[in-house]
Amino acid sequence: MLDVSIRLEILNLLDRLKRDRNLAMLYVTHDLATARHFSSEIMVMYRGEIVEHGPSDEVILRPSHPYTQILAGSAPDPTVSREALAEARRARQAARASRTAEQREAAVGAGCRFRSRCPFAMDICATHPPDLPVASGHLARCWLLSDDVVRVGDGRDGRAAAAAGGAVTQPPQAGE
C-alpha cells in the first residue's frame, strides 16, 4: 500500500537486485500488471491452491482457468464512476453474505475449490481436477480443459460423451 512512485522505485530496485545478483524472488500480489512485468512465471492461487501457472505473458494474456479470467478482467476501468464501483462492491458483499455456511464449506471440500463461484461448474467439478496443459509450460487445474469434458459446439458429439460418462458443458465465450 505504497504511493505509486515509491512502489515503482522499490520494484525497480528488487528487479535490479534480481538481475545483478542472480536471485530468485517470490512476489505475492493481486496486481497482475506488475506481476506480469516483474515475473517470468506466474502462479494463480484460489483458496490456497494453485489453479493456473506458467510463463507470465501466457497466463495473463491467455488465462485458462475461470478464476484467472475473472482476475485478469477485474482491473479497474478509469471510465467507471465512483457510484457504479460502490454499487458493484455492495452487490458483491451482499452475494457473499447470502452464502450459507454449508455453501462456503462445500466450496472448500473435495473437488474444484472454485466450483461454487464458477459460471461453468458441472457435476464433474465435485472431483479434484488435475493440472492440464494449455500451452508449453502453461498448466491450469480446470475440468474445462479436459478431454473428459465435451463442449457442445466443438465438433464432438456431446450426447456420446455424456453416455460414456463424460461431462458436457457449453464452451466459454470470448471475454468470459
C-alpha positions in Angstrom: 0.0 0.0 0.0 2.7 2.4 -1.0 2.5 5.6 -3.1 2.7 4.5 -6.8 6.0 6.3 -7.4 7.6 4.8 -4.3 6.2 1.3 -5.1 7.7 1.6 -8.6 11.1 2.6 -7.2 11.1 -0.4 -4.8 10.0 -2.8 -7.6 12.7 -1.5 -9.9 15.3 -1.9 -7.1 14.1 -5.5 -6.5 14.3 -6.2 -10.2 17.8 -4.8 -10.4 18.9 -6.9 -7.4 17.3 -10.0 -9.0 19.3 -9.5 -12.2 22.6 -8.3 -10.7 22.8 -11.0 -8.1 21.0 -13.7 -9.9 18.3 -14.0 -7.3 15.1 -15.9 -7.4 12.2 -13.9 -5.9 8.7 -14.8 -4.8 6.4 -11.8 -5.3 2.9 -12.1 -3.8 0.4 -9.7 -5.2 -3.1 -9.1 -6.5 -1.8 -6.7 -9.1 -1.5 -8.8 -12.2 0.0 -5.9 -14.3 3.1 -5.6 -12.0 3.3 -9.4 -11.6 3.5 -9.8 -15.4 6.1 -7.0 -15.7 8.4 -8.2 -12.9 7.9 -12.0 -13.2 9.0 -14.6 -15.7 6.4 -17.1 -14.3 3.1 -16.6 -12.6 1.1 -18.9 -10.3 -2.5 -18.0 -9.6 -3.9 -19.3 -6.4 -7.5 -19.6 -5.2 -8.2 -20.6 -1.6 -4.7 -21.8 -1.0 -4.4 -23.9 -4.2 -2.6 -23.2 -7.4 -5.2 -23.2 -10.2 -3.0 -22.0 -13.1 0.7 -21.4 -13.7 3.1 -20.8 -16.5 5.0 -18.0 -18.3 3.8 -14.6 -17.2 2.7 -13.3 -20.6 1.0 -16.6 -21.4 -1.0 -16.7 -18.1 -2.0 -13.0 -18.2 -2.7 -12.7 -21.9 -4.4 -16.1 -22.3 -5.9 -17.0 -18.9 -7.5 -20.5 -19.0 -8.9 -21.1 -15.5 -12.2 -19.2 -14.9 -10.7 -17.6 -11.7 -7.7 -16.3 -13.6 -10.1 -14.9 -16.3 -12.0 -13.1 -13.6 -8.8 -11.7 -12.1 -7.5 -10.5 -15.5 -10.8 -8.9 -16.3 -11.1 -7.1 -12.9 -8.6 -4.4 -13.5 -10.2 -1.0 -12.7 -11.7 0.8 -15.6 -10.9 4.5 -15.2 -14.1 5.5 -17.1 -16.4 3.9 -14.5 -18.0 6.3 -11.9 -17.4 6.0 -8.2 -21.1 5.4 -7.7 -21.0 2.4 -10.1 -17.9 1.0 -8.3 -19.6 1.4 -4.9 -22.8 -0.3 -6.2 -20.8 -3.2 -7.6 -18.9 -3.6 -4.3 -22.3 -3.6 -2.4 -23.6 -6.3 -4.8 -20.5 -8.5 -4.2 -20.8 -8.0 -0.4 -24.5 -8.9 -0.5 -23.8 -12.1 -2.6 -21.0 -13.1 -0.2 -23.2 -12.5 2.8 -26.1 -14.6 1.3 -24.0 -17.7 1.0 -24.8 -20.2 3.7 -22.2 -21.8 5.9 -22.9 -25.1 4.0 -22.2 -23.5 0.7 -19.0 -22.0 2.0 -17.9 -25.4 3.4 -18.8 -27.2 0.2 -16.5 -24.8 -1.7 -13.5 -25.8 0.4 -14.2 -29.5 0.5 -13.2 -32.0 -2.2 -13.2 -31.1 -5.8 -12.5 -27.8 -7.5 -12.3 -25.1 -4.9 -13.7 -22.5 -7.4 -16.9 -24.5 -8.3 -19.2 -22.6 -6.0 -18.4 -19.4 -7.9 -17.6 -20.8 -11.4 -20.0 -20.0 -14.2 -19.1 -23.3 -15.9 -19.4 -25.6 -12.8 -20.6 -29.2 -13.6 -21.1 -32.4 -11.7 -17.5 -33.5 -12.5 -16.2 -30.4 -10.6 -17.0 -32.3 -7.3 -13.8 -34.3 -8.1 -10.4 -32.6 -7.9 -9.2 -31.6 -11.4 -5.7 -32.5 -12.5 -3.1 -30.0 -13.9 -3.9 -29.9 -17.6 -1.7 -28.5 -20.3 -2.8 -25.3 -22.0 0.5 -24.4 -23.9 4.2 -25.1 -23.4 4.9 -24.7 -19.7 1.3 -23.3 -19.1 -0.9 -25.5 -16.9 -4.4 -25.0 -15.4 -6.3 -27.0 -13.0 -9.8 -26.9 -14.6 -12.1 -29.6 -15.9 -13.0 -27.4 -18.9 -9.6 -28.2 -20.4 -10.0 -32.0 -20.1 -10.8 -34.4 -22.9 -13.3 -35.9 -20.4 -15.4 -32.8 -20.8 -17.0 -32.5 -24.2 -18.1 -29.0 -25.0 -21.3 -28.6 -27.1 -20.4 -27.0 -30.4 -16.7 -28.0 -30.5 -17.4 -30.6 -33.3 -17.6 -33.6 -31.0 -20.9 -35.4 -30.1 -21.8 -34.3 -26.6 -24.5 -37.0 -26.3 -22.0 -39.7 -26.9 -19.6 -38.3 -24.3 -22.4 -38.0 -21.8 -23.4 -41.6 -22.4 -19.7 -42.6 -21.9 -19.6 -40.8 -18.6 -18.0 -37.5 -19.8 -19.4 -34.2 -18.7 -21.0 -31.9 -21.2 -20.9 -28.1 -21.0 -21.3 -25.0 -23.1 -18.0 -23.5 -24.2 -16.8 -20.3 -22.6 -17.5 -17.2 -24.8 -14.8 -14.7 -25.5 -14.4 -12.4 -22.6 -16.0 -14.8 -20.1 
